[in-house]
Amino acid sequence: MESFLEEDLGIKETEKNRRKNVFGCEECCLCLSLSLRPLWHNPCPETPVIPIPTPSQSLSTTSFSSPPMTSQSPLPVEFIVPYQQVAQQANSYPSESSSPPPKSIPPPPPPRPPLPVWAIPRRPRNRAAVQRNRKPDLAVSPYEWATKKRATVHKLDYLVSRQISNVSGEVRCKRCSRSFEMQYNLLEKFSEIGIFINQNHTLMLDRAPSKWMSPNFPNCRYCGAEKSVKPCISAGKRSINWLFLFLGEMIGCCKLTQLRYFCKQQNEHRTGAKDRVVYSTYFQLCRQLDPTGEFFSSLMNSDEQ
C-alpha cells in the first residue's frame, strides 16, 4: 500500500515540474484553466508580461528584419521557366498593354452596279405543259451563234470565247432587188440595245417602241436607195436568224406567227398585240445572251473607264 502511495506522489511531483517548466509556475495552469482572461494577464509575478500593442503604433513604424543573406546559388533556369509558362497559361485574360495593336480596317468594297432589267429574277411559270409538248432539238444548228434548241442563241461568253465578234445576215433591196450580206458588231450593238432597254423599260410598259415596230432600214450599197434594204426572213421558222434581226433592230419585220413561235419556245406569254410580242422577243434575246447581267455590267464599267 505504501508503494502505491509513493508512486502516486512521484507522478504528482513530475506533473508539477512539467507544468512549472511550461507555464513558469504551478498556479499559472490553474489560472488559465479557470479564467477567461487573455494570456497577457499575469496573475503570477514569476511569469514575464507580454506587451500589448497600442493603436498609436502603425505598420509604417514597425521594422521588419530582413532574412539573412545566404550564399546559396540562384535556382537554375529549368526551375524558373515552367513557372513562367504556367503563369502565362493561367492568365487567360491578357491586359490591354499585352494585346497586339488593332489592325487597320480596310475600306469597304465599291457598290456593285445594279443588274439590268432582264437579269432580275422573276417568278417562274409552270413548265410542265411545255415539257410535255416540246419538240425535239434540231440535229444541226442553223448558225454558228445559234444552239440546237429552237429559237435559242448562245451566251455572250461562249461567243467571245469562240472569237465570234460579228454576226452576218442576208438582206435585199426593195428598189433594185439585189441581195447581199450585212454584218453587225456583236458587243457594240448589244450594249447599245441593252442601254436603251435598261433606261426606258419603265416607259415602254411592256410594249415595243415605234423604232422597233417600224425599223430604220439601211441604205442599199448598189443603187444607193435610202432605207430600202430589208432583211431576208426565212419561211421556215427553225432557220430564222434571230440574233441578226436583234442586233439590226429589225425584229418588227417578222410576222406575228413567227414572233409567237419564238415566245412559245421560251415559254413566254405569246397572246396579245404585236407590240407586246415584239417587246417580249427583245427581252428574251437579251436574257439568252446575258442571263446574269454580269457581262453587260462589265461592258458598262469598261466604257466608263
C-alpha positions as CSV (number, residue, x, y, z in Angstrom):
1,M,0.0,0.0,0.0
2,E,2.8,2.3,0.8
3,S,4.4,1.6,-2.6
4,F,1.3,2.7,-4.4
5,L,1.2,6.0,-2.4
6,E,4.8,6.6,-3.2
7,E,4.2,6.1,-6.9
8,D,1.2,8.4,-6.8
9,L,3.3,11.1,-5.1
10,G,6.0,10.7,-7.7
11,I,3.6,11.1,-10.5
12,K,2.2,14.2,-9.0
13,E,5.6,15.6,-8.4
14,T,6.7,15.0,-12.0
15,E,3.5,16.7,-13.2
16,K,4.2,19.7,-11.1
17,N,7.7,20.0,-12.5
18,R,6.4,19.7,-16.1
19,R,3.8,22.4,-15.6
20,K,6.4,24.7,-13.9
21,N,8.7,24.3,-16.9
22,V,6.0,25.1,-19.4
23,F,4.0,27.9,-17.7
24,G,6.6,29.2,-15.2
25,C,4.7,28.4,-12.1
26,E,2.3,25.8,-10.9
27,E,-0.6,28.1,-10.2
28,C,-0.5,29.6,-13.8
29,C,-2.0,26.5,-15.2
30,L,-4.8,26.7,-12.7
31,C,-5.4,30.3,-13.5
32,L,-5.6,29.7,-17.2
33,S,-7.9,26.8,-16.8
34,L,-10.3,28.7,-14.5
35,S,-10.2,32.2,-16.1
36,L,-11.4,33.6,-19.4
37,R,-8.8,36.4,-19.2
38,P,-6.3,36.7,-22.0
39,L,-2.9,35.2,-22.0
40,W,-1.1,38.5,-21.2
41,H,-3.0,38.7,-17.8
42,N,-0.2,38.0,-15.4
43,P,-1.7,36.5,-12.2
44,C,1.7,35.3,-11.1
45,P,4.6,37.6,-10.6
46,E,7.1,35.0,-11.7
47,T,5.9,34.8,-15.3
48,P,7.0,37.6,-17.8
49,V,4.4,40.1,-19.0
50,I,3.5,40.0,-22.7
51,P,3.4,43.6,-24.1
52,I,0.0,44.8,-25.6
53,P,0.2,46.6,-28.9
54,T,-1.3,50.1,-28.7
55,P,-3.4,51.7,-31.6
56,S,-1.0,54.5,-32.0
57,Q,1.6,52.1,-33.3
58,S,1.3,51.9,-37.1
59,L,2.6,49.4,-39.6
60,S,4.9,52.1,-41.1
61,T,6.8,52.4,-37.8
62,T,7.3,48.8,-37.4
63,S,10.6,47.5,-38.6
64,F,10.8,44.2,-40.2
65,S,14.0,42.4,-40.1
66,S,15.1,41.0,-43.4
67,P,16.2,37.4,-43.5
68,P,19.9,36.8,-43.5
69,M,21.5,36.6,-46.9
70,T,22.7,33.2,-47.8
71,S,25.5,32.3,-50.1
72,Q,23.4,29.8,-52.0
73,S,23.5,29.9,-55.8
74,P,20.3,31.0,-57.6
75,L,17.8,28.5,-59.0
76,P,18.7,27.1,-62.4
77,V,16.7,28.2,-65.4
78,E,14.9,24.9,-65.8
79,F,13.1,25.5,-62.5
80,I,12.0,29.0,-63.4
81,V,10.8,28.6,-67.0
82,P,8.0,26.1,-66.1
83,Y,6.6,28.6,-63.6
84,Q,6.5,31.3,-66.2
85,Q,4.8,29.1,-68.7
86,V,2.1,28.1,-66.1
87,A,1.6,31.8,-65.3
88,Q,1.1,32.6,-68.9
89,Q,-1.4,29.8,-69.3
90,A,-3.3,30.9,-66.2
91,N,-3.6,34.4,-67.5
92,S,-6.4,33.7,-69.9
93,Y,-7.5,37.4,-70.0
94,P,-4.4,39.4,-71.0
95,S,-4.2,43.1,-70.3
96,E,-4.7,45.7,-72.9
97,S,-1.0,46.5,-72.9
98,S,-0.1,42.9,-73.8
99,S,-2.7,42.7,-76.6
100,P,-1.5,43.4,-80.2
101,P,-2.3,46.7,-81.7
102,P,-5.6,46.8,-83.6
103,K,-5.3,46.3,-87.3
104,S,-6.5,49.0,-89.7
105,I,-9.9,48.3,-91.1
106,P,-9.8,48.1,-94.9
107,P,-12.2,50.3,-96.8
108,P,-15.5,48.7,-97.9
109,P,-15.6,47.5,-101.5
110,P,-17.3,49.7,-104.0
111,P,-21.0,49.1,-104.5
112,R,-22.0,46.6,-107.1
113,P,-23.6,48.0,-110.2
114,P,-27.3,47.3,-110.4
115,L,-28.3,44.4,-112.6
116,P,-30.0,45.1,-116.0
117,V,-33.8,44.6,-116.2
118,W,-33.7,41.2,-118.0
119,A,-31.3,39.7,-115.3
120,I,-33.7,40.4,-112.4
121,P,-35.1,37.0,-111.2
122,R,-38.8,36.6,-111.7
123,R,-41.5,34.2,-110.6
124,P,-41.1,31.0,-112.8
125,R,-44.0,29.9,-114.8
126,N,-45.4,26.4,-115.0
127,R,-43.2,24.5,-117.4
128,A,-45.0,21.1,-117.1
129,A,-47.2,21.6,-120.2
130,V,-44.2,23.0,-122.2
131,Q,-42.1,20.0,-121.4
132,R,-44.8,17.6,-122.5
133,N,-45.5,19.3,-125.8
134,R,-41.9,20.4,-126.5
135,K,-40.5,19.2,-129.8
136,P,-37.0,17.6,-130.1
137,D,-33.9,19.7,-130.6
138,L,-32.5,20.3,-134.1
139,A,-29.9,17.9,-135.5
140,V,-27.7,20.7,-136.6
141,S,-27.7,24.4,-135.5
142,P,-28.6,26.7,-138.4
143,Y,-25.9,29.3,-137.5
144,E,-22.7,29.2,-135.5
145,W,-24.1,31.6,-132.9
146,A,-27.3,29.5,-132.5
147,T,-27.8,26.4,-130.4
148,K,-29.6,23.2,-131.4
149,K,-32.6,24.3,-129.3
150,R,-35.3,26.0,-131.3
151,A,-35.1,29.8,-131.3
152,T,-32.2,29.9,-128.9
153,V,-28.8,31.6,-129.3
154,H,-25.5,31.1,-127.4
155,K,-24.4,33.2,-124.5
156,L,-22.0,36.1,-125.0
157,D,-19.3,34.3,-123.0
158,Y,-19.4,31.4,-125.4
159,L,-19.4,33.7,-128.5
160,V,-16.5,35.7,-127.3
161,S,-14.5,32.6,-126.4
162,R,-15.1,31.3,-129.9
163,Q,-14.0,34.7,-131.3
164,I,-17.3,35.4,-132.9
165,S,-17.4,39.2,-132.9
166,N,-19.6,39.9,-136.0
167,V,-23.0,38.5,-136.9
168,S,-24.0,38.4,-140.5
169,G,-27.3,38.1,-142.3
170,E,-28.8,38.4,-145.8
171,V,-30.7,41.5,-146.8
172,R,-32.4,42.6,-150.1
173,C,-33.0,46.0,-151.6
174,K,-36.7,46.8,-152.5
175,R,-35.7,49.0,-155.4
176,C,-33.0,47.1,-157.2
177,S,-33.9,43.6,-155.8
178,R,-30.3,42.8,-155.1
179,S,-29.4,40.6,-152.2
180,F,-26.2,41.0,-150.2
181,E,-24.8,40.2,-146.8
182,M,-24.6,42.7,-143.9
183,Q,-22.7,42.4,-140.6
184,Y,-23.2,43.9,-137.2
185,N,-20.6,44.1,-134.4
186,L,-21.9,41.9,-131.6
187,L,-20.7,43.8,-128.5
188,E,-21.3,47.3,-129.8
189,K,-24.9,46.6,-130.8
190,F,-25.7,44.5,-127.7
191,S,-24.5,47.3,-125.4
192,E,-26.5,49.9,-127.4
193,I,-29.7,47.9,-127.2
194,G,-29.1,46.9,-123.6
195,I,-28.7,50.5,-122.5
196,F,-31.8,51.5,-124.3
197,I,-33.9,48.7,-122.6
198,N,-32.4,49.4,-119.2
199,Q,-33.2,53.1,-119.4
200,N,-36.6,53.0,-121.0
201,H,-38.2,49.8,-119.8
202,T,-40.5,51.7,-117.3
203,L,-41.7,54.0,-120.1
204,M,-42.4,51.1,-122.5
205,L,-45.0,49.5,-120.3
206,D,-44.3,46.0,-121.9
207,R,-44.8,47.4,-125.4
208,A,-42.3,47.9,-128.1
209,P,-41.4,51.5,-129.1
210,S,-42.0,52.8,-132.6
211,K,-38.4,52.4,-133.5
212,W,-38.7,48.7,-133.1
213,M,-42.1,48.4,-134.8
214,S,-41.0,50.5,-137.8
215,P,-37.3,49.9,-138.1
216,N,-34.9,52.4,-139.7
217,F,-33.7,50.3,-142.6
218,P,-30.1,50.8,-144.0
219,N,-29.3,52.2,-147.5
220,C,-28.6,50.0,-150.5
221,R,-24.9,49.7,-151.3
222,Y,-25.6,49.2,-155.0
223,C,-28.3,51.6,-156.1
224,G,-27.9,53.9,-153.1
225,A,-31.6,54.0,-152.3
226,E,-32.3,55.2,-148.8
227,K,-34.0,53.0,-146.3
228,S,-34.7,50.4,-148.9
229,V,-32.9,47.3,-147.5
230,K,-35.0,44.8,-145.7
231,P,-33.8,41.5,-144.1
232,C,-34.5,38.2,-145.8
233,I,-36.5,36.3,-143.3
234,S,-36.7,32.5,-143.9
235,A,-40.0,30.9,-144.5
236,G,-39.1,28.1,-142.2
237,K,-39.4,29.1,-138.5
238,R,-36.5,26.9,-137.5
239,S,-33.9,28.8,-139.6
240,I,-34.8,32.4,-138.8
241,N,-31.7,34.4,-137.9
242,W,-32.9,35.8,-134.6
243,L,-29.6,37.2,-133.5
244,F,-29.1,39.2,-136.7
245,L,-32.6,40.6,-136.5
246,F,-32.0,41.5,-132.9
247,L,-28.7,43.4,-133.5
248,G,-30.2,45.2,-136.5
249,E,-33.4,46.1,-134.5
250,M,-35.4,44.6,-137.3
251,I,-37.5,42.0,-135.4
252,G,-40.6,44.1,-136.1
253,C,-40.3,42.9,-139.7
254,C,-41.3,39.4,-138.6
255,K,-44.9,38.2,-138.9
256,L,-47.0,37.7,-135.8
257,T,-47.0,33.9,-136.2
258,Q,-43.2,33.9,-136.3
259,L,-43.0,36.0,-133.2
260,R,-45.4,33.8,-131.4
261,Y,-43.3,30.8,-132.4
262,F,-40.3,32.3,-130.7
263,C,-42.2,33.1,-127.5
264,K,-43.7,29.6,-127.4
265,Q,-40.2,28.1,-127.4
266,Q,-39.2,30.4,-124.5
267,N,-42.4,29.6,-122.5
268,E,-43.3,33.2,-122.7
269,H,-46.8,34.7,-123.0
270,R,-47.5,35.0,-126.7
271,T,-51.0,36.3,-126.9
272,G,-51.9,40.0,-127.4
273,A,-50.9,42.8,-129.8
274,K,-47.8,42.6,-131.9
275,D,-46.0,45.4,-130.0
276,R,-46.2,43.3,-126.8
277,V,-44.9,40.2,-128.6
278,V,-42.0,42.2,-130.1
279,Y,-41.1,43.6,-126.7
280,S,-41.1,40.1,-125.3
281,T,-38.8,38.9,-128.1
282,Y,-36.2,41.6,-127.5
283,F,-36.4,40.9,-123.7
284,Q,-35.9,37.2,-124.1
285,L,-33.0,37.6,-126.5
286,C,-31.2,39.8,-124.0
287,R,-31.8,37.2,-121.4
288,Q,-30.4,34.5,-123.7
289,L,-27.2,36.4,-124.4
290,D,-26.6,37.6,-120.8
291,P,-28.8,35.8,-118.3
292,T,-27.0,37.0,-115.2
293,G,-26.3,40.6,-116.4
294,E,-22.6,40.4,-115.4
295,F,-21.4,40.8,-119.0
296,F,-23.5,43.9,-119.5
297,S,-22.2,45.4,-116.3
298,S,-18.6,44.7,-117.2
299,L,-19.2,46.4,-120.6
300,M,-20.6,49.4,-118.8
301,N,-17.7,49.6,-116.4
302,S,-15.2,49.4,-119.3
303,D,-16.9,52.2,-121.1
304,E,-16.9,54.4,-118.1
305,Q,-13.2,53.9,-117.6
